[in-house]
Amino acid sequence: MTSNPRVTTPGDISVVICTRDRPVGVVTAVHSVLRDTPDAEVVVVDQSPGDQTRLLLANEPGFSTVRVIRSPPLGLAAARNIGASACTGAIIAFTDDDCEIVPGWLGAMRAAFLSDERIGMVFGSVTAPEYDRGAGFVPAYQVHSFFVAERLEQKTKIEGMGACMAVRRATWEALSGFDEALGSGAEFRAGEDADFAIRSLAGGWRVAETPEAAVVHHGFRTWDQGHSLIAGYMYGLGATNAKMLRIGGWRAIRPLWTLAWRWLAGAPVVDLNHVPPRMPRLASFLRGAVDGMRHPVASSGRFG
């Protein structure tokens, strides 16, 4: 494992926000970061086909230091890599264009990395605002206590969501970035955050969760919209876990067994305001797993 840069000052952390066709949402997300940390380096990667997002960000008061990078719609993992390449921090924090950070977010992320130089990735809580729970759901994930996974066998103790996530630049470089075959808008539709955690643990890094770093997620989905969201998530999760088996070998057996038990007897770790039907989730997962097993994997651990 490569040596890790120390993180001691606010300038050591950069913020990347990836967006597509959510101009108002990304402006709100940037405002929340700058209200909390006015001198934060913020990079917005815009994959929107039109100019509305760029123009809105360019004309927003107080956004003169925010950099906007236009990118073709290559998917979320590609956007994350573009943003990470463009910023300067030793730590790269990510939130989404339908989120607002809770005050203290960057400080909490910094503290988690400072607690152990072997930590390569940190997840925080993703909370939902008040909404009509009879009409749909907002995906959320609550972290209850600080925890550090030290090896791949502990992966299912660290689930997390990419909406509240940070990575050490040294880890990102060592792993050749996020896998661009994964994530929203890419071939496998989801899972780039979970895959980065898997490859971090497999590569000797540690992955942490902290309840002190949190964002509010405004991504409401109706029940009808939720079907495709959950199917895509499970498809990507299937591909991600098939790859974990290929790169982790016997170390992947325990987390895969835990996932199987959750499917049989438990509920999703992401709060979806309901337990989706098990068989459609399994079908999507297995399709992703089969396709993931067929897909070549490069020496970096990314799909080739």
Secondary structure, DSSP 4 states (H G I P E B T S, - for coil): --------SGGGEEEEEEESS-HHHHHHHHHHHHHH-TT-EEEEEE--SSSHHHHHHHTSTT-TT-EEEE--S--HHHHHHHHHHH---SEEEEEETTEEEPTTHHHHHHHHHHT-TTEEEEEEEEE--S--TTTEE--BB---S-EEE-SGGGGGG----TTSEEEEHHHHHHTTSS-TTSSTTSTT-S-HHHHHHHHHHHTT-EEEEEEEEEEEE---EEHHHHHHHHHHHHHHHHHHHHHHHHHHGGGGHHHHHHHHHHHHH---SSB-SS---HHHHHHHHHHHHHHHHHS-B-TTSSB-
